Amino acid sequence: DHQIVAALTKYGTVERVVMGFNLIKSMATAHVVFTTADAVNDMIKREITCVIVGQDTGMVARLGDTRPAIDHKLTLKLTHLPFGCTPRDVAEGLADFGYFGVTMPLDPNTKRRKMEAFVYFAHKKDQQEIRNVNFQFGTDTKDEKTTAWAEPSTSTCYGCGAVGHRSNKCEIVSEQQSIRQLRQKNANLIAPFKQASKAPVQQKAGQPSTKAQITAAKGKGKATSPPPVNVWTTGKASALFAPASTSNSSHAGPSRQGPHVQQHAPALHKTAATAMQSQQPQPAWKAAHDAMALQVRQATAHLDKRMDEWQQQMQTQFQQMDHRLDRMEQMCRTYFAQAAPARSLPPASVSAGKIVDLTNETTKKAADLVQQLAQARAEKEEQHKALVAMQQELASVSHIAASQSVIIERSKEFASKQSAQLSQLSHVSNTPQSQQG
């Protein structure tokens, strides 16, 4: 409402504005009431039919009891407007000519102005006067475009707004699509590095929590206020850490945190024992199994890489062979076409599968080309068979590697079970000796 009031203040004082919309709220109407009738009479006298409101324009439908005359048959379409052009720009460019109003349609998909404008006229002479004039719009020299007039039913290009071609054959649209594809390609290349940089750092097993270490370090040299209590969860058990308030607590008596420390001392010893066990070196059999599994994975990855390279090479060779075959077939058709009008082929007598009578030189060349074509096709079939055999061999090698990795994992599990049983047996054997002592 304030934009409408600002646009009509130069004609008189506005008392109120009543807005109205259609069912889909795509168009708005405004009923403006002035404080005096002088403003309306001034607009009638000056023949105001179009009002600039912000970056848009509005056409006057009624001034008091007077309705401005408009002939919709005199409507013209102004095409090839620059991107970002508004109805205000078009109205200001046509200010020296007699027109009734300007509208620019919206694209329902992008909700942006199309690069075309409909200009309405009330008189035939105004239309004829402006039809032979071309305008230039644009904020920069390289953005300026020379417009053209067309009939309202003429279709324009969605990419540049010009008449004569569609968006599928527009250079601007194709350039924008190539730029979008290049940006998407660059985004796909950068995405793995972004994910790697955002990945959280994994904490090693048995390593104490950094937060608990910092809290304990802060609590050693301070006696005024106890540090906050932190909870560190390991598996199903939770340990409550509350360090002593001062270093001289043994002489001054038990502090508030003393009972908590004594109560959870077994949990601390248990956690420390778990950390020491995790820092012990791995057995030799486990290291050997890990090394063998790593070798199997590396060999499998190398085989997959070689398989991809061989497939690419064979595909390139097949493409070259197809190109050669196409050229040979084209040459055969050319020679036969040249030989047919000059002389009809003589009757061929076939003996022992060989051509006996070939008198025309062009026909002989064509026959040689046919033989070369057959040889090329045979070579292509042999290469295809070799590729199939190579794929089968690689598949068998991959299957063997997979079975070896399964065997390694099973042996690893069996060795771990044997180690657990041996540890249990050693624990049982040590128990009677401790009881006797």
N, C-alpha and C positions, 0 to 999 in steps of 0.2 A: 504493500500500500504506500509506503513512504517514497518508493521510486515513482509511482504515478503522481503523487502529490508534488514531488520535486519537478516532474516534467510539465505539469500544468500550472505551476505557480506563476509563471511569467504572463499568463492570461488573466489571472485573478485569484482571489483567495478561495481555497477549497474548503468546504464545510465538512464533507464526509465522502467516503468511498465505499461502495458495496461491491464485493467480489462475487463472481459466479463461475462455476466450472461445469463441464459436460460430464457424462457418466463415467468416462475413463480418465477424467482429469488431465486430458492432454491439451485442452485449450481453456483460456480464462477470459472472462468478460468483466468489465468494470463499469459501474454506474456512478458517475462523478456528479456531485451536487456542489455548485458554487454558492457563495453567500449573496451575490447579486447577479442579475441577468446581463450586466455589461460584459462579463467575460464570455458568455455564450454568443452575444451579438458581435463581439470582436472576432471570435473564431469564424463566424459565418461570413463576416465582411472580408476577412483575409483568406477565406476558402481553405481552411485547415482540414485536410483529410487524413493525414498520417502524422502520428505523434511518436517520437523516439523516447522509449522508456528503458533506461539502463543500456544494455547491449541489444535490446530487442526493439521491435516497432509494433505499434497498434494502429488499426484503421478506425476512423470515426464512423460509427453507424448512425448516430442521430445527434443533432444539436438543437435542443429545445423541441420544437415541432417540425423542424426541417431535417430531411434525410438526404445526405449528399448522393448525387447520381453516380452510378458505377455501371460499366458495361463489361461483363465477364467475358464476352467474345473478343475483347481487345487485349486479353491477357497475353503476355510474352514471358518466355523463360530465359533468364540470364545464366549462361553456362560457363564452365571453365573458370570457376572462382578458386582462389587459393585456399589451402587448408587453414582453418581457423578463422575464416571470414565470417562476420556476424551481420545480421540485418541492419544494425546501426551503420556499419561500413558501407553497405549498399545504398542506404537512404542518403547518407552524406555525399556519396559519389554522384547520386542523381538529383542533388538539391537544385541544380540550375534548370531542370526540366520539369514539365508538367506531368506528374504521375499521381495516381490515387493512393497506392499503398504498396508495401513490400512484405513478403513472407518468405521464410526459408524453412523447408520441411526438415523434420528430425528423422534420423535413421533409427528404426525400432530396435535394432540389435545393439548398436554402440551408443545410443542416446546422444549422438552428436549431430551437428548440422551437416546436411549434405552440401556438396560444393555446387549448388545451384540455387537460384532465387526466382520467385514468381513476382512479376511486376504488373500491377493492375492499372488500367487507364479508364478515364471517363469520356475522352474524346478521341476521335480517329486521328486528328491532326497531331495530337501529342504522341500517339504511338508511331506515326510515320516520321516524326521529327527525331525521335530517340532511337529508332530502329537502325539507322545508318551510322550510329556512333558506337565505337568500341571503347571500353573503359579498361583501366589497369588498376588492380588492387594488389596490395602486398606491403608489408612493413620493411622489407629489404629489397635491394635491387635484384638479387637472384631469386627472390620469392615472388616477384611481380609476374602476373599473368594477364594476357590480353583476353578479355571476355568475348563472347559471341552470343548473338540472339538466336533463339530457336522457338519453334511452336511448343505449346505446353505438353503435347502428347509425345514429343521427341524424347527417346531414351538417351541417357548420358552414361559415361563411364563412372563406375563407383570409385576408382582409384584417383583419377585426375579431374573428373568432371567435364571432360571434353565430349564432343559429339562425333560419331563416326566409328567408334570401336567399343568393344565391351571390356570388362575388367580382366577377362582371361587372356586378352591380347595386349594389355597395357604394360608398358615398360616400367612405370612407377610401381605398379603392383608386384611385378616379378622381382624388382629390386628390393622391395620391402620384404617379400617372402625369403629371398636369399639372405638378407640381413638377419631375419628371425631364425633361420636355420643355422646360420653361423653362430649366433648367440647361444642357441640351444646346444650346439656341438661343444662350444667352449665351456658351458655350464656343466655338461656331462663329464668333460675332462677334469674340471676342478672339483667336482663333487667328492670323489674318493679322498682327496687331500683334506677337504674340510671335515669329513667324517673322522679321519685319522687324527686330526688336531683336536677334535672335540671328545675323543674316546677317553674315559676315565682311567687313571693309573691304577693297576691292580696291585693290592697289597700282598706281599709274600706270606705264606703260611708260617705261623709261629712268631711273626714279627709283632711286637707290642704296638698298641694304638698310639699314634702320634699325639692325639689329644690328651691321653692319660700321661704320656711322658712330660709334656709341657706343663700340665697341672701339678705333677709331682715335683718338677724342678722349681716351680714358683713357690711351692709350699715349704721348701727347705729353709729359706732364710727369713721368713716372715712369721711374727708371733702375734700380730694385732688381730687379724681376721682370718678365719680358716678358709681354705680354698673350696671351691664348689665341688660337690660330690658328682663323680662321673661313673657311668655304668658301661662296662665293656662286656659284650656278650660273645661267648665262644661256644658254638654248638648249642646244646640245650641248657647249659649252666650260665649264670650271670654272676660276675664278681663285682662287689662294691668297693671302690677305692676311696679311702679317706686318709691321707698321710698325717703324721703327727704334726702338732702345731709348732713346737720348738725342738731344738736339738738337746736341751737340758730338761726334758720332760721327766727323765728318770729321777732327778733330784727334787723336782717341784711337785711330784705326785702325779697321779694319772690325770690325763686331760680328757676332754669330751670325746675326742676321737679315739682314745685308747681302746675301749671295749670293742669298737667296730673293727679295729685292726687285728686284735687278738681273735675275734670271732671268725674273721674271714682269712686267717693265716693259712689254713689248709688249702683253700682255693688258690691262694697265691703260689704256694709250693707246687700244686698240681699243674698250674699254668706254666710255671717255669720249667718243670720237668717235660711237659709237652713240647715247649719251645726247644729244649736241648735235644730231645729225640728227633725233632724235625731237622735240626742242623747237623746231625750225624751223617757221614758219607754213605752213599747208597751201596748195596752189595754189588759184587762183580758181575753176577749173573744178570742183574737188572740193567746195569750199564751196557752189557753186551747185547741184551735184547733190544734196548732202546736204539743202539747204534745200528743193529740189523734192520729194525723197522724204519729208521731214517733212510738207510740205503734203498730199501724197497720202495719207499715213497718217492725218492729222487729218481730212481729208475723208471717208475711209472710215469712221473711227470715228463721225463725226457722222451719216453716212447710216445706219449700224447703229443708233445711238441713236434717230433719228427713226423708223426702221422698227419698232423695238420699241414706241415710243409709239403709232404709228398702229395697230398690231395690238391693243394694249390698248384703245384707244378703240373700234375696230370690234367687239371682243369684248364690251365693255360694251353697245354699242348692240344687238348681236344678242341679248344676254341680256334687255335691256329689251323688245325686239320679241317674243321668245318668251313673256315674261310677259304682254304685251298679248294675244297670240294665245290663250294659255290662258284668259285671262279672258273673251275674246269667245266662245270655244267653250263655256265653262261657261254663259254667259248665253244662248246659243242653245239649249243643251239645256234650260235652265230654262223658257224661253218655249214651246218645243215641248211640254214636259211639261205646262205649264199649259193649253195650247190643246187638246191631244188629248182630255182627259175632257170638257171643256165642249162642244165641237162638233167634229165630224169635218171635215176639210178639204174644201172644195168642189172639184169637178172643175175642174182648171185647163185653160183653152184656151190654147194657145201659138200666137202669131202673130208672125212676124218676129223670133223670139228674145226676145220680151218677155212678161212675165207679165201677163195681162189681168184675170183674176178673182182678187182677193185681198180678200175681204169681212171677214175677221176682223182686228180691230185688233192683236191679239197676234201673229198670223201676219205682218202687215206689219212689225212691229218686228223679228221674227225674220229676215225677208228683208233688212231694212236692215243688221242685224248681219252677215248672211252676206256682203253686198256689202263692208262695211267689212273683214271678215276677208280677203276676196280682195284688196282693195287693200293691206292690210298685208303680205300674203304677197308681192305684186308688189314693194312697196317693199323688202322684205327681199332679194329676188332681185337687184334693181338695186344695192343696197349691196354685196352679195356680189361682183357682177361688177366694181364699182368697186374693191373691195379687191384682187381678183385682178389687175386691170390695174395698180394701184399697185405690187403686189409684183413684177410683171414689169418695170416701169420701174426700180424700185430694183435689181433683179437685173442689168439691163443696165448701169446706172450703176456698180454694184460691179465688174462685169466690165471695164468701161472703165478704172476706177481701178486694178484689178489689172494690166491690160495695160500701163498707163502706168508703174507701178512696175517691171515687168519690163524695159521699154525703158530706164528710167533706170539700172537695175543693169547692163544690158548696155553702155550707153554709158559708164558709169563704168569698167567693166573694159577697154573698148577704149581709153579715154583713159589709163588707167594703163599699158597695154601701149605706147602711143605715147610716153608720157613715158619709160619704161624704154629704148625704142629710141633716143630722142634723147640720153639720157644716155650710152648706149654709143657712139653716133657722136661725141659731143663728146669722150669719153675717147680714142677712136681718133685723132681729129684732133689732139689735144694731145700724143700720144706722139711723133711725128716731131720736133716742135719742141723737146721736151726732149732728144731724142738729139742734135740739131744743136748745142744749147747745150753 
